[in-house]
Amino acid sequence: MAVLPMQHIRIYALKQNRKAILELLQRRGAVQITDPKTDSPVFEKMDTATAQHTFEKSAQTAQQALAAILELAPEKGGLLKKLEGRRALTLTQYEQGVQKQEEVLKAASRIVLLKKEITDQRAEITRLQTQLDALMPWYGLDVSMRVKETRSTRVFIGSFPQEWTEEELKQALAQQNPNLDVPVCEIISCQNQQTCVFLMCRKCQGETMENALRALGFSYPANPSKVPPQERREQLQARVKEAEALIRQDEKEILSFASKTDDFRFLSDYFTMRTEKYAVLGQLMQSRHTFVITGFIAEKDAPALKAELEGSYGAFVELFAPGEKEDVPVRLQNGRFSSPVEPVLEGYALPARGEVDPCSVMAIFYYVLFGMMLSDACYGLIMVLGCGIVLHKFRHTMESGMKKSLTMFLYSGISTMFWGVMFGGYFGDAVTVIAQTFFHSDFTLEPVWFNPVNNPMLLLVFSLLLGVIHLFTGLGVQFYQLIKQKKWLDAIYDVVFWYLLVGGLIIYMLSTPLVTSMLTLTFMLPAMVGNVGAILAVIGAVGIIATAGRSSRSIGKRLLKGLYGLYGISSWLSDILSYSRLLALGLATGVIASVFNQMGAMAGGGIVGAIFFLVVFVIGHSLNIAINLMGAYVHTNRLQYVEFFGKFYEGGGQKFSPFSLKTQFFTIKEEH
């Protein structure tokens, strides 16, 4: 359990060393810089908002240029490249990258411009294609769609919202006006509940014709072309080809920058760092010749940084402890066994001021519970080999967070192997099924302890016992915290009495035939021991009633709060029963695995049967390990967050966020 002690740090230095000191602090990543609250007339702050905006825009330009190249020429590697982490640059390589940043930024801006042009041309193609689709029904028309009349006739070019034949249309017009003469009635196209027509009548009947057409739902084209549709089609297709050619030309030019992908990555990180640096610069108190940096630093890092700043830059560094009630950032430091569960803790909340770091205790139960839920030796072996190989291959470059997560699954895999051996799970009952199906043998690998499928009650009892131990450990951590804070009476009232009540009730119930027979236990505690348990439970209950409401002055309120506090025994019952999920998930893994094995064996022995078995085996167990691995992860976290943390942990600490190289692609290593 290690929450690193923090100290305040103040750095006073000459302005001429400001750039070098800020870059040093950024590379070290040891100081969380804070905004000093002072109204001193000597010091003032710099307005860096414009510079930050400029740098952010440049970083975005580099990222957009990189994305444009990778869209056309994806890099190989995928997930493995992500596991590899950021590439380390020496200071010399960093300076070389800085020297050509203007040239690279121009190239990035050109790519962004080309990408915008491609986007515009694709939008133009979509627009043209829409026009072509709208024009398609009119390809049979050999005159302009804008023709309205000739010297002696009126022309109507348009469509009806239903399908008509030429004869049906003439009859419909005759019904509208029997005197209407339609010398030309041509159906251009008829499909999809639409009829496109070309109609002609004498000019003197133009108005009558138009009224009749409107009554039948006639409408003019939305965007009639000046030229015949076929000619308009050729024009639009030519413009589509021009746009496609321009896109190909722009894409070719973008691909010509493919060799500069690392330069664009560097540019993105460089301007991201500059944005961070100028954000900090805007927080500094500065006079004409000096500046002041304030922040937090871990106590263990302070002496070395103090010596470096004072020795190399002539700065004056002041270190002092924060106030007792002051909120300080939280930085965790744990060993190799417990540090992998730090991301799990951070997913819930970091310890508040004065709270212990529960990672060391949590790690033990996390791995045990995870392994019990998956409980297959072969699944565990796959986890260990997979995580172990990846961790070894990328041990020098993998990011800290990814390394912790994979190490957590590695340890969980070891636990899964252990419980798989204890329960006899090797891809479920694959050994037995393979022996019977292909070798006609009764060979099987017996469990070291027992088979949960054959004896689920024993697994349930063990799960509940493990739950009680887990919860009592959480209560023990609460006892430790209260003693550490010198709250001796609170430790008795809030912890010891609950130990007596819950522990006493468990002892008493184990002395009764009803409970022992229900749990199929082979033993029963003597009645005298049960009586002792009952007495302890009564003492605990009385103590809780008497002390749970101690914050109230009124005796009546104290009593009511005490009774309400005693009602908390119901939450203990639900918490203990929550550990039955160990039984549920453990059985689910084994049963589903066995079902897939039986399905694979349905084709019998022989070559065909072996091939069928192999296909079902690989697909089935891949699905089973994926689903139950996710289930084990979710439910193990749930038991930590709800049941375990509920007994002692509040959280609420603010994560230590140092001024550092918050880059995406590169890190900078010091040259010694």
N, C-alpha and C positions, 0 to 999 in steps of 0.2 A: 504494500500500500504506500504509494509515494506521490504526494503532491509537492512539487518543488517549491521551497520557500522563495518568495519574491522580494526584491528590493526596489526602492525608487532610485532612479539614476538621473543626475543632471550633468550635462556636459557644457562647459563654457569654453569657447574657442574663438580664434580670430577668423574673420570673414574670408580671408584669403585661403583658409584651409577647409572652407565649407563643402566644396564639391568633393574633395578627397575623403573627408570624414563621412559624408552621407553615403558615398559609394562603398566605403569600408563597412559601415553599419548594414548596408543593404546586402553585401556579400556574406557578412557574418550571420545575419538573421537572428540576432540575440536580444534585440531591444524592441519592445512595443512602445512606439512613440505616442505620447498623449498631448492633448491641446492644453497648454498652460493657462490657467485662469488668473490673469493679472492685468491691471490697468496702469502699469508703469509708463510714465511719459518718456522714459529713455528708450524703451523698446517698442517696436511696432511690427506688424505682420505684412508680408508681401502678398499682393494679389496675383495668384498664379492660375486663375480660372481659364484665361485665354490660352495660356501655354498648354494646360491640361487638355483642353478641347482639341487643340491642334495635334497633340501627340496621340490622343485617342482616335482621331480621324485618320492619322497616318497608319496606326496599328490596324484599323479596320480595312484600310486600303490594301495593306499587305495580306491580311487574312482573306479578303475577297479575291485577290490575285491568285493566291495559293489554291483556294477552293476552285477557281475557274480552271486552273491547270489540272488539278486532280480529277475534276469532273470528266475531262477529255482523256487523261492518261492516268488512271488509278494506279497507285503504287502497290506492289506486292507486300505481303506480310500480314495485313489485317490485324487480328487479335494479338498475334505474337509481337508485332511492332509496338502495340500499345503496352504489352507486358514489359517490353524492353526499357521503357522509361525515357527520360530526357537524356540527350547527348551532352557530355561534358566538354566544355571549351576551356582552353587555357586563356590566361589574360592576353597573351600575344594574339591568339586567334580572335578574341573578342575585339581587340583594338583594330585588327585588320577588317573585321566586319563593320566597325563604326566608320572607318575611313571611306568605305564605298557605299554608305547608306543612302546618300543623295542619288547616286546612280541607280541603285536598286529601287528606290522610291519612285523614280521616273518610270522605270520599267513596270512597276506595279500599277501606277496610275494609267499607263498605256493599256495594260491588260484589262483594268476595270472599265476603261472607255470602250475597248473592243467587246467586252462582255455585255455592256449596255447596248451597244449597237446590235449584237446578236439577239438580245432580248427584244429589241424594237423590231428587228426583221422577222422574228418568229411571231410576234404579235401581228405584224403586217400580213404574214402568210395566213394566219388564222382568219384575219379579216377578209382577205381575198378568197379564201376557201369558202367562207360563209356566203360571199357574193356568188361564187360559182355554184354552190348548192342551191341558192335561191334562183339562179338562172337556168338550172338544169331542165325544169319542165318546159322552158320556152325555146329549146334548141330547134324545134320544128318550125319556128316562125322565121320567115325570110325578109321581114321588113323591120324597121326601127320600132321599138316598143313605145316610142313617144308620138307615133302617128295618131293624129286626132281626126283629120278630115282630108278630103280631096276637094276638087272644085265643085263637085256635085253630090258628094256623099259624106256621111259621118262614119267614123271608124271607132270601134270599141274593142280595146285589147285589155283583157283582165281575167278574173277567175271567179268560180262559184265554190262555196264550201261544201259541195257534195259532188258525186260523180253523175255526169250526164252523158247520154249519147246525143248525136246530132239531131236525131228524130225527136227524142224526148225534150230537148231544149227548144226546138221549133214549136212543139205542141204547148210547152209551158208559156212561151212568149205569145202564142195565139190566144191562150186562155186569158192572159193579161189584157190583150187588146186584139180583137179579131181582125181589125183593119191594118194591123202592123205588117209591113212587107219587109222580109229579111232576105235579100237576094244572095248574101254571102254569110254562111254560118259554118265556121271551120273549127273543129276540136283540135287544138294543138297537142294537148296531153290530158290524160285522165288517170289519176292514181292517188292513193292515200286520201280518199275523201276530198279530192280537189279536182276541178275541171278547168283547164286553161283554154280560153277561146279567142277567136278572132271573128268579130261580127261587123257587118257593113249594112247600112241602110241609106235611103235618100235623105238629103239634108232637111227636107221639110218634115220628116218624121223623127229627127234626131232627139228632140225633147221627149216625145212619146216613148221612143226606144229606151232612153236613159231611165225614165220612170219605171218602165216594165222590168228592166234589168235590176234596178235597185230593189224592187219588190221581191225578186228571186234571190237576193243576197249577193249580187255582183259587186266586185271591188277591183279597183285599178292596182297595178303592181306598185310596191312601195318605192323602189328605185329603178324606174324604167331606163334602159340604156338608149343612148342616141343612135347607136348602130345596131344592126341585126344581132340577135343573141349569139349566133355562132362566131361572128367577128369579135363581139365583146368577150366571148369565152377565150378566144385566142389571145386577146390583149391581156386578160387577167392571168392566163397561164404563163405568158411571157414574163409578167411582173413577178409571179411566184418563182420562176426559174432564176430571175435576176436576184431575188432575195435569198434564195438557196445558195447561189454562187457566192454572194457576199458573205453569207454565214460560213461557208467552207473556207473562204479566203481569211476571214477573221479567226476562225478556229486554227487554221494553219499557222497564222502569226502568233496566236497564244501558245501553241505547242512549241514554237521556236524558243520560248522562254523556259521550257521544261527543265533545262539544266540548272536553272536558278531557284529551284524549289527551296533548297536549304537557305539561300539568301533571303527569300521571302519569310521563311520561318524565323530567321534571325531578326529581320526587320520588325516583325510582329512582336517578338519578345523585347527587342530593344526599346521600341516606343511604349510598350506596356511598362517596362521598368522606368522609363522617363516620366510616364504619367504618375506612377507611384511616388517617384522621387519628388516631383513638383507638388504632389498633394501633401507630402510631408513638409516640403519647403514652405508651403502656405501656412503651416501650423507653427513654424519656428518664430520665436521672439528675436528680433534683430535690431541692433543699433547701427551706427555708422561704420564701426570697425569690428564688432563682435556679434556673436549669435549664441543662443541657448537652446539646447535640446533637452526635453524632459520625457521620462517614460518609465517603464518597468523592465527589469532584467532578472533572470533567475540568479539566485545567490551564488550558485556554483560557477556561473559564467562571468560574474562581475569582476573578480580580480584580474583575470587575463585581459579583458577588454579595457579596463582602467589603465593597466600598465601600457598597453599598446597605444592608446590615445594620448596618454601623457608623454610617452617616450618618443613617438613618431611625429606628433603634431603640436606638442607643447600645450595641450588642452588641460583644463582643470576639471576633474571628474569628482562629483560628490555622490556618495552612496548613503542611503538611510532607510530604515525599516518603515513600512507603511503602518498607519494607525490600526488599532485593534478592531475597530468597526468599519474600516475602509474596505470597499470592494476591490479585490485585486484579481488580475487574470489568472487563470488556472492552466498549469502545464504539468502533464503527467510524465512520470518516468518509472517504468517497470522493467523487470527482467525478461529474459527470452520466453519464459513460460507464460507469463501473464500479460505482456504487452500486446499480443495478438488480439485480445478481447477489448482493447481500448476503443476501437471504432464502435463496438457494440455499446459501450458505456456512453460514448459521445452521441450516439443515436438517441439516447434517452435524455441525459443531462450530465454536465460536468459537476463535480462536487462543489457545494457552496463553501464559503469561508468557514473553516473549523471542521468540516466533514472530512472523513477519511476517504482515500481512494479504494474502492471495493474490488479492484481488478484482480488482486492476488487470490482473494477468496472466491470471487465469481468464476475465475478461470477453471478452478478444479471442478466445480459443479457444471460449468458450461460444457466442458469436454465429456464428462461422465453422462450427463443428460442427453447430449447430442448423440453419443454413441449408442445409448440404450434405445433411442427412437429409431435409429437406422439398423443397428444390430445385425449386420451381415458381414462376415469376415472378408468375403471377396469384394464387396462394395467398399469396405474400408481400405482394402489393399489398393483398389483403383484410385481412391482419393489420395492415399499416401504417395503412390508412384507418380500420379499426375501432378500433384502440388510439389512434390519433392524435386522432380525433374525440372519443372518451370522455375522454382526457386533457385536451384543450382545453376541453371543456364543463364539466368538474368540476375545473379546475386549482386553484381557490381553496379547495375544500372537501374534496377527496378525501383519504382517510387515507394516511399515508406508505407503509405496507406495500403497499396496493393500487396506489398510484402507481408504486412500484418494480417490482412484478410486471408491470404493463401496459407500462411503459417497456422492461422486458426483452424482452417479446414484440414491442414495436415495433422494437427494434434487431434482434431475430432475424428479423423480417419483412423488414427491409432486406437482411439477409444472404441470406434465402430468395429475394428478388427477384434479387439479384446472381447467385447460383448457378443460378437458373432461366434467366436470360439466357445464362449461360455454357454450360448444358447443353441449351438450346432447349426448356424446359418451359413451356408456356403452357396451363394446364388440360390437361396431358399433350400430346397431339397434336391438340388441338381445332381449331387453325387449319387444319391440313391436312385433317382430316375434314370440317369445314364447307365448305371450298373445294371439295372433291371431290363432296360429297353435294348441295349446294344450288346451287353455281355452276359445277360441272363444270370446275374449274380445278385446275392442279397447283401453285398457290401454296402456299408454306410458309415459315415463319420458321426459318431455319437457326441452329443454335447458334453462339455466338461461339467456343467451344472445341471440344467434341465432344458427341455424343449417347451417354449411358451405356448405353442399350439396345443400340446397335449396337457399342459398344466397352467392354464391362464390365471387361476386364482393365486397361485404362488407368485406369479409375476405382478399381479395387482397388489398383493400384500407387500412385496418388496418395493414396488413403486411408491406406495403410500409411506413406507418406512423411510425411503430416500427423501420423500417430500418433507416429512417431519424433521429429518436431520438438516435439510436445506433451510427450512424456515427457522429452526432453532439457531442455526448458524447466523442467519440474518439478525435475529434477536440478540445474539451474542455480540455482533458488530455494534449494535445500538448500545449495549452495555459498555463496550469499550469506549465508544465516543463520549458517553455521559461521564464515565470515570475520568477520561482525559480532560474533559471540561470541568472536572471537580464538582459535578452535580451528583453527589453520592446518594442522596435520598431519591432523586429522580430515577437513578439506576435501579433502586429497589422497587419503587412504585410502578415504573413503566416496563420493567424487564423481569425482575425476579418474581413478582406476583403472577405474571403471565406464564413463566416457566412452571411455577407451582400449579397453576390452574390446569393448563393444557397437559403438562407432564403427568400430574396426578390423575386426571381423567383417563389418560391412555393406560396408565398402570392399573387403574380400577377396572376398566373395560376388559383388559387382558386377563382379569381374574374371574370373569363371568363366562359361563358356558355358552350363552347366547352369542356373544361376539366371537369367541374362539371357534365355535362350530360354524358360524357364518363365514368366517375367513379361512375355514378348513385348516386351522393351526393344529399342530401335533402336540402343543403344550398349553398349559394354563397356569397362570401364576397362583400361588397359594392365597387363600382368603385373607390371611393376615397381611400379606403384602398389598393386596387389593384395598384393605381397610386403611393402610398407611397412605396409599395413593388417594383415597377419598378424603382423608384428613388434609393432605397437602392441597388438594383441589379446593376444599372449603376455605382453607387459610388464604389461598390465592384469590378466591372469589370475594371474600370479605375485604381483603386488602385493596382489590380493585374498586369495590363499591366505596370504600372509605377514602380513597386517594384520587380517583379519576377526576373528581370535580374540585380538586384542591385550589384551583385558581379563583373560585367563587367564595365570597365572604358569607353568604347566606347558607345556613345549614340545609334548608330545603333544596336549594339549587345544587348544593354539593351532593346530596343524596340522589337527586334525579339524574345528575350528570354521572354519578357513580354507577347507577343502574344502567344508564345508556352505555357506559364504558364496558360493563359486563356483557352487554348484548354483542360486543365485538367477538365473543366466542363463536358466533355464527359465521363470521368472516373467516375465522380460523378453520372451521369445518369445510367451508367452500374452497379455501386455499389448499388444504390437504387433499381434498377430492380432485383438485385440478391436476394432480400428479398422476391420475389415472390415464392421462393422455400418453404417458410412457407405455402403458399396456396397449392402448389403441394403435399408436403409430408403430410400435415394435411388432405387433401382430400383423398389421397391414403390410409391412415390408415383406415379412416371411410368407404370408398367405398369397399375396399377389405374385411373388416370385414363384411359389409352388404352382399356381394356376398356369403361369406361362410355361413352366417346365412340363406340366401335364399336357398342355396344348401342343407343345413341340413333339411330344412322344406319341401323339395320336397316329402318326404315319407309320409307326413301328420301326423295326431295325432296318438294316440294309443301307445301300448308298442313298437311295431316294429319301428314306427316313432320316438319315444323318443330315442331308442337305436341308430338308424341311425343318428339322430340329434346330439346326444352326441358325437359319433365318429367323425363326420364331424366337430363339434364345437371345440373339443379338438385339433384335427390335424390342422384344418384351422387357428384357432387363435394362436396356438403355432408358426406356420410358419409366420403368419402376425406380431406378436410381435417381433419375432427374426429378420425378414428382416427390418421392419420399425424402430426397435431399433437401428440397425446398421446404417440405413440411417440417422436417427436423429443425431446420434453421429458424423458421418462423416460430414454432412452438417452444423451442429452447429460449429464444429471445423473450417470448411472452412470459415464461416462468421466471425469468430474471427480472423483467420490468414490473410485472404485476405482483407476483407472490413474494419474491425475494426482496426486491427494493422496497416493497410496501411495508416491510418490518423495520426499516431503519433509514432509508435514503430519501432525501428531499431534492438534492441537486439545485441547479440554478446558477452555477458558476459560469463566468464568461471565459471563453477559450482564449488562451494566450495567442495573440496574432502579431508576430513581430514584423518589423519593417525588413522585408527580405526580397529575394528574387522570385517573385510570383510569376514565373514564366511557364510557357506551355511546351516548348520544344527543347530548350537548352538550359544547362546550368553552367556556372563558371567555377572552375577549380583553381585554387591558389597554387602559384608556382613557388616552390621553396628552394 
